[in-house]
Amino acid sequence: MKLIQLLISMCLVLVFSSCNNDPNSVSPINSESFHEKQIQIYFQHSQPQVHDSLLILTKEQNFILKELNEMLSMTDKMRKSGSNSIWTALIRKWTEFNAKYIGTDLTPYSGNDSSVYLLKKTLFPEETLKWAQVNTELVKFSGEVRFSDALEILLYRYQAIVFPEKLLKSVIFTHVFDQIYINIIGSSTMEYQHTTGGIVRISQETNYPTGNEMTLKSECNDLRYIDIFIRIPSWAVNPSVTHGNVKYVANPGEYCQISRKWLTGDVIKVILRN
């Protein structure tokens, strides 16, 4: 009898383990945006362009907007339900759209060909704005690197992008209480009140995407424990994240987690391509 119970227990463990490793399942983090006044951005980015609201759209443009609006609607449903079936359908749509129009396989280091700085297809501003909104919501919901990769392509590679500063500020840093996610690499600062009290200021210093290094600095009025998650782009090569002689696990396409007590003057060095 005990042997049978043991076998049943082992089977249950295997079943639940396989469910947790299901690529079609989702484990949302539901991070939140900081208030835009808490974020300062110090790098150049394109501003919204004004277009005639009476502009007649082509059949393809209407189709693209319909697809993007559907993805936004599905993302909202995901936040409310956590349905794996909706997630699977959403990711299928996202992957097809990305492959057809965007091309996240092209990176800042794909080569010297100027074509790497263009999208696979020219999208008009309303379309790029919708795509940015879709990926912003998916970043906050899932905490997956691919969505931040997609945002950086719009931000740094496509010169005609409609990327309002308010939208950028809503995603460059996000948080779940004192878990801070750095989703977009770019010179910027974030300041907030720690849950135990006191002000914490986190700064990114970088010339990315021209360069491939970023320095993260902290300012605290006292010792504060914070989990910081630094996005390592999928295209990174032998990336490294260090604090003095301490090296953290940094894998392309994942977030590097740094869980420690922070003091003013703490410096983290991130190198994306070694």
Secondary structure per residue as TSV (DSSP state, phi and psi in degrees):
chain	resnum	aa	ss	phi	psi
A	1	M	-	360.0	-44.7
A	2	K	H	-62.8	-37.0
A	3	L	H	-64.4	-40.5
A	4	I	H	-64.5	-43.3
A	5	Q	H	-62.1	-39.2
A	6	L	H	-64.7	-42.6
A	7	L	H	-64.2	-40.3
A	8	I	H	-63.0	-43.0
A	9	S	H	-61.8	-42.3
A	10	M	H	-65.0	-38.7
A	11	C	H	-64.1	-41.5
A	12	L	H	-63.7	-40.4
A	13	V	H	-61.4	-43.4
A	14	L	H	-65.0	-39.3
A	15	V	H	-63.4	-49.6
A	16	F	H	-66.5	-35.2
A	17	S	H	-64.1	-43.4
A	18	S	H	-66.1	-33.1
A	19	C	H	-65.2	-40.4
A	20	N	H	-67.5	-25.9
A	21	N	T	-94.6	4.4
A	22	D	-	-65.6	117.6
A	23	P	T	-64.0	-18.4
A	24	N	T	-88.7	-3.9
A	25	S	-	-88.9	163.6
A	26	V	-	-132.3	138.0
A	27	S	-	-122.0	85.3
A	28	P	-	-66.1	146.7
A	29	I	-	-102.3	-25.1
A	30	N	-	49.3	54.8
A	31	S	-	-72.7	160.4
A	32	E	E	-117.1	154.3
A	33	S	E	-76.6	150.6
A	34	F	-	-82.2	160.4
A	35	H	-	-64.4	142.0
A	36	E	G	-58.4	-25.8
A	37	K	G	-71.7	-16.0
A	38	Q	G	-85.5	-7.9
A	39	I	E	-115.9	134.5
A	40	Q	E	-122.6	134.2
A	41	I	E	-116.9	133.3
A	42	Y	-	-118.4	13.8
A	43	F	S	-118.6	160.0
A	44	Q	-	-74.7	136.3
A	45	H	-	-149.4	150.0
A	46	S	-	-68.8	146.4
A	47	Q	-	-103.9	160.5
A	48	P	-	-57.7	144.2
A	49	Q	-	-106.0	144.9
A	50	V	-	-88.8	129.1
A	51	H	-	-128.8	152.1
A	52	D	-	-64.5	120.2
A	53	S	T	-67.0	-14.0
A	54	L	T	-93.5	7.0
A	55	L	-	-58.6	131.1
A	56	I	-	-84.0	122.1
A	57	L	-	-86.9	149.5
A	58	T	-	-75.6	168.3
A	59	K	H	-61.3	-40.4
A	60	E	H	-67.0	-40.7
A	61	Q	H	-63.0	-40.7
A	62	N	H	-62.7	-38.8
A	63	F	H	-65.0	-44.1
A	64	I	H	-61.2	-46.2
A	65	L	H	-62.6	-37.9
A	66	K	H	-62.2	-44.6
A	67	E	H	-61.6	-44.0
A	68	L	H	-67.8	-41.1
A	69	N	H	-64.0	-36.1
A	70	E	H	-66.4	-39.5
A	71	M	H	-65.0	-38.7
A	72	L	H	-63.1	-42.2
A	73	S	H	-64.3	-41.7
A	74	M	H	-66.0	-36.9
A	75	T	H	-64.0	-40.9
A	76	D	H	-62.5	-41.2
A	77	K	H	-65.1	-36.6
A	78	M	H	-62.1	-42.7
A	79	R	H	-59.2	-35.2
A	80	K	H	-85.2	-31.7
A	81	S	H	-111.6	-31.4
A	82	G	-	68.0	22.8
A	83	S	-	-68.6	125.8
A	84	N	H	-68.0	-32.0
A	85	S	H	-67.9	-39.5
A	86	I	H	-66.5	-40.7
A	87	W	H	-60.1	-45.1
A	88	T	H	-60.7	-44.9
A	89	A	H	-66.7	-39.1
A	90	L	H	-64.5	-45.9
A	91	I	H	-65.5	-35.2
A	92	R	H	-62.5	-45.1
A	93	K	H	-63.5	-44.3
A	94	W	H	-60.8	-45.7
A	95	T	H	-64.0	-43.0
A	96	E	H	-65.0	-42.9
A	97	F	H	-65.2	-44.6
A	98	N	I	-61.6	-43.4
A	99	A	I	-66.4	-34.6
A	100	K	I	-81.5	-39.7
A	101	Y	I	-113.5	-26.8
A	102	I	I	-106.4	-71.1
A	103	G	-	91.7	69.8
A	104	T	T	-74.2	-0.6
A	105	D	T	-71.7	-19.8
A	106	L	-	-85.4	132.0
A	107	T	-	-124.6	170.6
A	108	P	T	-60.8	-13.6
A	109	Y	T	-118.9	26.5
A	110	S	S	-71.9	-18.7
A	111	G	-	146.2	-174.0
A	112	N	S	-92.1	-6.3
A	113	D	-	-62.1	125.4
A	114	S	G	-63.5	-17.0
A	115	S	G	-65.9	-20.1
A	116	V	G	-70.0	-12.4
A	117	Y	G	-96.5	11.7
A	118	L	S	-118.0	149.9
A	119	L	-	-73.2	163.9
A	120	K	S	-63.5	-28.1
A	121	K	S	-141.9	141.1
A	122	T	-	-71.4	119.0
A	123	L	-	-103.3	142.5
A	124	F	-	-81.6	161.8
A	125	P	H	-52.8	-40.1
A	126	E	H	-62.5	-33.7
A	127	E	H	-70.8	-44.7
A	128	T	H	-66.4	-34.5
A	129	L	H	-63.4	-44.2
A	130	K	H	-62.5	-41.8
A	131	W	H	-63.6	-40.1
A	132	A	H	-63.2	-40.6
A	133	Q	H	-65.5	-42.2
A	134	V	H	-57.8	-49.6
A	135	N	H	-71.1	-32.1
A	136	T	H	-61.6	-45.8
A	137	E	H	-65.9	-38.4
A	138	L	H	-69.5	-35.5
A	139	V	H	-60.2	-48.9
A	140	K	H	-67.5	-35.7
A	141	F	H	-73.0	-49.6
A	142	S	H	-101.3	-27.0
A	143	G	-	68.1	29.0
A	144	E	-	-97.8	138.7
A	145	V	H	-64.3	-34.0
A	146	R	H	-58.5	-30.5
A	147	F	H	-76.2	-35.6
A	148	S	H	-69.7	-35.5
A	149	D	H	-57.3	-44.2
A	150	A	H	-63.5	-39.0
A	151	L	H	-65.2	-40.4
A	152	E	H	-67.5	-30.2
A	153	I	I	-62.5	-44.1
A	154	L	I	-65.6	-41.6
A	155	L	I	-69.5	-41.8
A	156	Y	I	-107.9	-21.7
A	157	R	I	-107.9	-22.0
A	158	Y	-	-110.9	108.6
A	159	Q	T	-68.9	-23.1
A	160	A	T	-95.4	14.0
A	161	I	-	-64.4	140.1
A	162	V	-	-93.2	103.5
A	163	F	-	-133.8	82.7
A	164	P	-	-55.8	144.4
A	165	E	H	-59.3	-36.0
A	166	K	H	-62.1	-40.1
A	167	L	H	-67.1	-42.4
A	168	L	H	-61.6	-43.3
A	169	K	H	-65.2	-24.8
A	170	S	H	-76.1	-11.0
A	171	V	H	-128.9	-19.5
A	172	I	H	-60.1	-41.4
A	173	F	E	-124.3	134.7
A	174	T	E	-133.2	172.2
A	175	H	E	-154.4	156.2
A	176	V	E	-124.7	97.6
A	177	F	T	55.3	-115.5
A	178	D	T	-99.8	18.6
A	179	Q	E	-93.8	115.4
A	180	I	E	-107.2	126.1
A	181	Y	E	-106.4	125.1
A	182	I	E	-101.0	100.8
A	183	N	-	-93.7	-31.3
A	184	I	S	-121.2	131.8
A	185	I	-	-89.1	124.5
A	186	G	S	175.1	146.0
A	187	S	S	-58.1	121.8
A	188	S	E	-170.8	167.8
A	189	T	E	-136.4	152.7
A	190	M	E	-133.5	134.4
A	191	E	E	-130.3	130.0
A	192	Y	E	-150.1	168.9
A	193	Q	E	-94.9	123.2
A	194	H	-	-64.6	151.1
A	195	T	T	-63.3	-22.3
A	196	T	T	-93.3	3.2
A	197	G	S	102.5	157.7
A	198	G	S	92.1	152.2
A	199	I	E	-95.5	135.6
A	200	V	E	-119.3	135.3
A	201	R	E	-125.8	123.9
A	202	I	E	-115.0	130.3
A	203	S	E	-123.4	138.2
A	204	Q	E	-104.0	129.8
A	205	E	E	-121.5	118.5
A	206	T	E	-165.4	156.8
A	207	N	-	-109.2	20.4
A	208	Y	T	-54.3	138.9
A	209	P	T	-94.5	3.7
A	210	T	T	-61.2	-43.9
A	211	G	S	-105.2	179.0
A	212	N	S	-127.4	25.6
A	213	E	E	-122.6	151.3
A	214	M	E	-143.0	136.6
A	215	T	E	-111.0	127.7
A	216	L	E	-107.2	126.8
A	217	K	E	-124.1	149.0
A	218	S	E	-120.3	148.3
A	219	E	E	-133.8	122.0
A	220	C	E	-135.9	145.7
A	221	N	S	-82.6	-1.5
A	222	D	S	-166.3	171.8
A	223	L	-	-63.3	126.7
A	224	R	E	-135.8	132.6
A	225	Y	E	-87.1	124.8
A	226	I	E	-141.0	140.6
A	227	D	E	-95.6	118.8
A	228	I	E	-112.7	130.8
A	229	F	E	-114.3	114.0
A	230	I	E	-102.0	122.4
A	231	R	E	-68.4	129.2
A	232	I	E	-106.6	112.0
A	233	P	-	-55.6	153.0
A	234	S	T	-63.0	-27.4
A	235	W	T	-85.9	-3.5
A	236	A	-	-58.1	147.3
A	237	V	B	-121.7	118.6
A	238	N	S	46.4	51.9
A	239	P	-	-66.7	155.4
A	240	S	E	-139.2	143.1
A	241	V	E	-131.0	119.2
A	242	T	E	-133.7	150.8
A	243	H	E	-129.0	97.9
A	244	G	T	65.0	-122.2
A	245	N	T	-92.6	-0.1
A	246	V	E	-88.2	126.7
A	247	K	E	-108.9	136.6
A	248	Y	E	-106.5	156.8
A	249	V	-	-68.9	121.9
A	250	A	-	-134.6	106.7
A	251	N	-	-115.2	138.2
A	252	P	T	-55.9	137.7
A	253	G	T	79.7	14.7
A	254	E	E	-136.2	168.6
A	255	Y	E	-94.6	135.4
A	256	C	E	-88.1	119.6
A	257	Q	E	-93.9	128.4
A	258	I	E	-122.9	108.2
A	259	S	E	-111.9	110.1
A	260	R	E	-163.7	171.3
A	261	K	E	-87.6	126.8
A	262	W	E	-103.2	143.1
A	263	L	-	-127.3	160.2
A	264	T	T	-58.8	130.9
A	265	G	T	100.3	-9.8
A	266	D	-	-64.9	135.2
A	267	V	E	-128.8	128.2
A	268	I	E	-111.3	128.6
A	269	K	E	-105.3	125.8
A	270	V	E	-115.6	124.4
A	271	I	E	-120.2	121.5
A	272	L	S	-90.7	-17.6
A	273	R	B	-142.5	107.5
A	274	N	-	-108.0	360.0
